[in-house]
């Protein structure tokens, strides 16, 4: 299975938490972060990064279902 990862650039404040938690998945790119790939293999670190985003700019989807950030 694969997941879709998205970062809303207008919402992202470039805190770097996602890149610190999962540098293989996310990178800081100027004034915001971005995923290295739109689709990834299932990876708990992506969910951890979504959970830790201070402005909830990172979304992880399994198909159409939002699975991250977790409630």
Steps between C-alpha positions, in 0.01 A plus 500: 500500500603858442398824661468852360678774693427869456622819661288811455767763420277795596451348844854369561723715723820299431542388861705207372334244723400275208851505351653433843272201563522354149784650291455220246143621438503881546733791435499870583485694174529872561201634687319166534552126514412255226478124465775342294235284330122539471449126553690298757497147633318476831730659757412578861746793492271681254216476752730613781605801290137589428418471870789731597437775245420808711258640240364166367621578148595137429236249392543127446232312303437135437297526182234758581514445878701749707713300742731774620512706701341265747236625745 
